[in-house]
Amino acid sequence: MSSDDKPYHHGDLRAALLAAAEAELAERGIEAFSLRSVAKRAGVSHAAPAHHFGDAGGLLTALAAEGFRQFLAAQAAREAVAAGDPASQLVAAGLGYVDFAIARPTLFRLLWQSDRPDFTDADLGPAARAAYQHLVDQVMAAGGRTTADEAAVWAIAHGLADLLAAGRLRTVGTLPTDARDAMVAGIIRRALP
């Protein structure tokens, strides 16, 4: 068992620090992010985050790696209840993409808009590549043949997720959830090869 996996009096310290880091990002933003503030929020010594993650960049990198795993889990949750044909699975993954962005906008921005995480990290690099490979696999299964097919689906799913998470696509974002999902699914289907 690594030191990152040791349970502490309040549970798993690593998980508590990651949750505190996400809350800190949501409240104060990336510019004001600090290990000391994360430690205070988690109720641990100021040295605890440094012990587990090294520095703020290390913590943000670990948070991003976990974020990519949760991003894939959001897609898998939608895929599990969708029809099994490739097009329906791809649309379900797109809906999971949107779900994640709306539910976790700060983490979504960390994954896609920040240069703070170290994508060469041994944990983050593979997690990010797995998320992209999932897209590629689904596009190819749905009939895609080119990089342009991948790019079209990704651009639409990501654009919808980003606009909805930021509250910028009000004509869709203010709809009841079922109607929003139907509209998002219809838009994603337009990008299918």
C-alpha positions in Angstrom: 0.0 0.0 0.0 1.5 3.4 -1.0 1.4 6.4 1.4 -1.3 7.8 -0.9 -3.6 4.9 -0.1 -3.3 5.0 3.7 -6.6 5.7 5.4 -6.7 8.6 7.8 -9.0 9.4 10.7 -11.5 11.0 8.3 -11.1 8.4 5.5 -8.8 8.5 2.5 -6.6 11.6 2.8 -5.8 11.5 -0.9 -9.5 11.5 -1.9 -10.2 14.2 0.7 -7.4 16.4 -0.7 -8.6 15.9 -4.3 -12.2 16.9 -3.3 -10.9 19.9 -1.4 -8.8 20.9 -4.4 -11.8 20.7 -6.7 -13.8 22.8 -4.2 -11.0 25.3 -4.0 -10.8 25.7 -7.7 -14.6 26.2 -7.9 -14.5 28.9 -5.3 -11.2 30.7 -5.9 -10.1 29.8 -9.4 -6.8 28.5 -10.7 -5.0 31.8 -10.1 -5.6 31.8 -6.4 -5.2 28.0 -6.0 -2.7 27.0 -3.2 -1.8 23.9 -1.3 -2.2 25.8 2.0 -5.8 26.7 1.2 -6.6 23.1 0.1 -5.1 21.8 3.3 -7.2 24.2 5.4 -10.3 23.2 3.4 -9.6 19.5 4.0 -8.9 20.1 7.7 -5.3 18.8 7.6 -1.9 20.2 8.2 -0.5 22.5 5.5 2.2 19.9 4.8 -0.2 17.1 4.0 -0.9 18.1 0.3 2.9 18.6 -0.3 3.6 15.2 1.2 1.1 13.5 -1.2 1.4 15.7 -4.3 4.7 17.7 -4.1 3.4 21.0 -5.1 0.2 22.7 -6.5 1.0 21.5 -10.0 1.3 17.9 -8.7 -2.1 18.2 -7.0 -3.7 19.7 -10.1 -2.2 17.0 -12.2 -3.6 14.3 -9.9 -7.0 16.0 -9.9 -7.0 16.1 -13.7 -6.1 12.4 -13.9 -9.0 11.6 -11.6 -11.1 14.0 -13.6 -10.5 12.1 -16.8 -11.5 8.9 -15.1 -14.7 10.5 -13.8 -15.3 11.9 -17.3 -15.2 8.4 -18.7 -17.5 7.2 -15.9 -20.1 9.8 -16.8 -20.0 8.6 -20.4 -20.2 5.0 -19.3 -23.2 5.7 -17.2 -25.1 7.1 -20.2 -23.9 4.3 -22.5 -25.1 1.7 -20.0 -28.7 2.8 -20.4 -28.6 3.5 -24.2 -29.4 1.2 -27.1 -26.5 -1.0 -28.0 -26.0 0.1 -31.6 -22.8 2.1 -32.3 -24.6 5.4 -33.2 -26.7 5.3 -30.0 -23.6 4.5 -27.9 -21.8 7.5 -29.5 -24.7 9.8 -28.8 -24.9 8.5 -25.2 -21.1 9.2 -24.7 -21.8 12.7 -26.0 -24.6 13.1 -23.4 -22.2 11.9 -20.7 -19.7 14.5 -21.9 -22.4 17.2 -21.4 -23.4 15.7 -18.0 -19.9 15.9 -16.7 -19.3 19.4 -17.9 -22.6 20.7 -16.3 -22.1 18.8 -13.0 -18.4 19.6 -12.7 -17.6 22.8 -14.6 -14.5 23.6 -12.7 -13.0 20.2 -13.2 -14.1 20.3 -16.9 -12.2 23.5 -17.4 -9.1 22.1 -15.6 -9.1 19.1 -18.1 -9.6 21.1 -21.2 -8.5 24.7 -20.7 -5.7 24.8 -18.2 -2.0 24.4 -18.8 -1.3 23.7 -15.1 -1.7 19.9 -15.1 1.4 18.0 -16.4 0.1 15.9 -19.2 3.5 14.0 -19.3 2.7 12.6 -15.9 2.6 8.8 -15.7 -1.0 8.8 -14.4 -2.5 11.8 -16.2 -1.1 11.1 -19.7 -2.7 7.6 -19.9 -6.0 8.9 -18.4 -6.2 11.7 -21.0 -5.3 9.3 -23.8 -7.9 6.8 -22.7 -10.6 9.5 -22.8 -9.6 10.4 -26.4 -9.3 6.8 -27.5 -12.8 6.2 -26.2 -14.0 8.9 -28.6 -12.0 7.5 -31.5 -13.2 4.0 -30.9 -16.9 5.1 -30.8 -16.6 7.3 -33.9 -15.0 4.4 -35.8 -17.6 1.9 -34.6 -20.4 4.4 -35.7 -18.9 4.5 -39.3 -16.3 7.1 -39.0 -13.3 6.6 -41.2 -11.2 9.8 -41.0 -9.6 12.2 -38.5 -12.2 14.7 -39.7 -15.0 12.4 -38.5 -13.4 12.3 -35.1 -12.8 16.0 -35.0 -16.4 16.8 -36.1 -17.9 14.6 -33.3 -15.5 15.9 -30.7 -16.0 19.5 -31.7 -19.7 19.2 -31.4 -19.8 17.3 -28.1 -17.1 19.5 -26.5 -18.6 22.7 -27.8 -22.1 21.8 -26.5 -20.6 20.7 -23.1 -18.5 23.9 -22.8 -21.4 26.2 -23.8 -23.9 24.5 -21.5 -21.5 24.4 -18.6 -20.8 28.1 -19.0 -24.5 28.9 -19.3 -23.9 30.4 -22.7 -26.3 28.2 -24.7 -29.5 29.3 -22.9 -31.9 28.2 -25.6 -30.8 24.6 -24.8 -29.6 24.9 -21.2 -32.8 26.2 -19.8 -34.9 23.4 -21.2 -36.1 20.6 -18.9 -33.5 17.9 -18.7 -35.3 15.4 -21.0 -35.9 18.1 -23.7 -32.3 19.3 -23.3 -31.0 15.8 -23.7 -33.1 15.2 -26.8 -31.9 18.4 -28.4 -28.2 17.6 -27.6 -28.7 14.1 -28.9 -30.1 15.4 -32.1 -27.2 17.9 -32.6 -24.7 15.1 -31.9 -26.4 12.8 -34.5 -25.8 15.5 -37.1 -22.1 15.0 -36.8 -22.3 11.2 -37.2 -20.4 9.9 -40.2 
